[in-house]
Amino acid sequence: MEIRSRVRIIGAERAQLAQLVAGRYRSGESIRVLAASIGQSYGFTHALLEEAGAVLRDRGSNHRPHRAKTGASE
Protein backbone atom coordinates (compact mmCIF):
# COMPACT_ATOMS: atom_id res chain seq x y z
CA MET A 1 0.00 0.00 0.00
CA GLU A 2 1.74 3.16 -1.14
CA ILE A 3 0.49 6.53 -0.03
CA ARG A 4 1.17 9.64 -2.10
CA SER A 5 3.83 11.86 -0.53
CA ARG A 6 2.90 15.25 0.80
CA VAL A 7 -0.77 14.32 1.17
CA ARG A 8 -2.27 14.66 4.65
CA ILE A 9 -3.58 11.31 5.85
CA ILE A 10 -6.38 11.79 8.39
CA GLY A 11 -9.46 10.15 9.83
CA ALA A 12 -10.47 6.62 8.95
CA GLU A 13 -7.78 6.29 6.28
CA ARG A 14 -5.06 7.11 8.84
CA ALA A 15 -6.53 4.72 11.43
CA GLN A 16 -6.71 1.93 8.84
CA LEU A 17 -3.12 2.55 7.74
CA ALA A 18 -1.95 2.61 11.38
CA GLN A 19 -3.53 -0.79 12.04
CA LEU A 20 -2.04 -2.26 8.86
CA VAL A 21 1.45 -0.98 9.71
CA ALA A 22 1.16 -2.13 13.34
CA GLY A 23 0.22 -5.65 12.26
CA ARG A 24 3.21 -5.88 9.96
CA TYR A 25 5.48 -4.45 12.68
CA ARG A 26 4.25 -7.10 15.15
CA SER A 27 5.10 -9.72 12.51
CA GLY A 28 8.72 -8.58 12.64
CA GLU A 29 9.17 -5.94 9.94
CA SER A 30 11.35 -2.97 10.86
CA ILE A 31 10.12 0.61 10.92
CA ARG A 32 12.50 1.45 8.06
CA VAL A 33 11.15 -1.36 5.88
CA LEU A 34 7.57 -0.35 6.66
CA ALA A 35 8.31 3.31 5.89
CA ALA A 36 9.82 2.41 2.52
CA SER A 37 6.91 0.11 1.65
CA ILE A 38 4.29 2.82 2.24
CA GLY A 39 6.42 5.60 0.77
CA GLN A 40 6.55 7.65 3.96
CA SER A 41 9.24 8.83 6.38
CA TYR A 42 10.56 6.92 9.36
CA GLY A 43 9.07 9.57 11.68
CA PHE A 44 5.60 9.35 10.15
CA THR A 45 5.68 5.55 10.35
CA HIS A 46 6.88 5.67 13.97
CA ALA A 47 4.00 8.04 14.81
CA LEU A 48 1.49 5.67 13.17
CA LEU A 49 2.80 2.79 15.27
CA GLU A 50 2.41 4.83 18.45
CA GLU A 51 -1.13 5.84 17.45
CA ALA A 52 -2.00 2.18 16.89
CA GLY A 53 -0.68 1.28 20.34
CA ALA A 54 2.10 -0.96 19.06
CA VAL A 55 4.76 -1.93 21.59
CA LEU A 56 7.99 -0.70 20.02
CA ARG A 57 11.09 -2.87 20.10
CA ASP A 58 14.42 -1.59 21.42
CA ARG A 59 16.76 -0.02 18.89
CA GLY A 60 18.79 -2.61 17.01
CA SER A 61 16.76 -5.35 18.61
CA ASN A 62 16.89 -8.73 17.01
CA HIS A 63 13.49 -10.15 16.30
CA ARG A 64 13.94 -13.41 18.17
CA PRO A 65 12.81 -13.95 21.76
CA HIS A 66 15.56 -13.84 24.37
CA ARG A 67 16.76 -17.18 25.70
CA ALA A 68 17.03 -17.74 29.43
CA LYS A 69 20.60 -17.65 30.71
CA THR A 70 21.98 -20.74 32.37
CA GLY A 71 25.22 -21.45 34.13
CA ALA A 72 27.21 -20.66 37.26
CA SER A 73 27.72 -16.99 36.42
CA GLU A 74 24.24 -16.01 37.59
C-alpha positions as CSV (number, residue, x, y, z in Angstrom):
1,M,0.0,0.0,0.0
2,E,1.7,3.2,-1.1
3,I,0.5,6.5,0.0
4,R,1.2,9.6,-2.1
5,S,3.8,11.9,-0.5
6,R,2.9,15.3,0.8
7,V,-0.8,14.3,1.2
8,R,-2.3,14.7,4.6
9,I,-3.6,11.3,5.9
10,I,-6.4,11.8,8.4
11,G,-9.5,10.2,9.8
12,A,-10.5,6.6,9.0
13,E,-7.8,6.3,6.3
14,R,-5.1,7.1,8.8
15,A,-6.5,4.7,11.4
16,Q,-6.7,1.9,8.8
17,L,-3.1,2.6,7.7
18,A,-2.0,2.6,11.4
19,Q,-3.5,-0.8,12.0
20,L,-2.0,-2.3,8.9
21,V,1.4,-1.0,9.7
22,A,1.2,-2.1,13.3
23,G,0.2,-5.6,12.3
24,R,3.2,-5.9,10.0
25,Y,5.5,-4.5,12.7
26,R,4.2,-7.1,15.2
27,S,5.1,-9.7,12.5
28,G,8.7,-8.6,12.6
29,E,9.2,-5.9,9.9
30,S,11.3,-3.0,10.9
31,I,10.1,0.6,10.9
32,R,12.5,1.5,8.1
33,V,11.1,-1.4,5.9
34,L,7.6,-0.3,6.7
35,A,8.3,3.3,5.9
36,A,9.8,2.4,2.5
37,S,6.9,0.1,1.6
38,I,4.3,2.8,2.2
39,G,6.4,5.6,0.8
40,Q,6.6,7.6,4.0
41,S,9.2,8.8,6.4
42,Y,10.6,6.9,9.4
43,G,9.1,9.6,11.7
44,F,5.6,9.3,10.2
45,T,5.7,5.5,10.3
46,H,6.9,5.7,14.0
47,A,4.0,8.0,14.8
48,L,1.5,5.7,13.2
49,L,2.8,2.8,15.3
50,E,2.4,4.8,18.4
51,E,-1.1,5.8,17.4
52,A,-2.0,2.2,16.9
53,G,-0.7,1.3,20.3
54,A,2.1,-1.0,19.1
55,V,4.8,-1.9,21.6
56,L,8.0,-0.7,20.0
57,R,11.1,-2.9,20.1
58,D,14.4,-1.6,21.4
59,R,16.8,0.0,18.9
60,G,18.8,-2.6,17.0
61,S,16.8,-5.4,18.6
62,N,16.9,-8.7,17.0
63,H,13.5,-10.1,16.3
64,R,13.9,-13.4,18.2
65,P,12.8,-13.9,21.8
66,H,15.6,-13.8,24.4
67,R,16.8,-17.2,25.7
68,A,17.0,-17.7,29.4
69,K,20.6,-17.6,30.7
70,T,22.0,-20.7,32.4
71,G,25.2,-21.4,34.1
72,A,27.2,-20.7,37.3
73,S,27.7,-17.0,36.4
74,E,24.2,-16.0,37.6
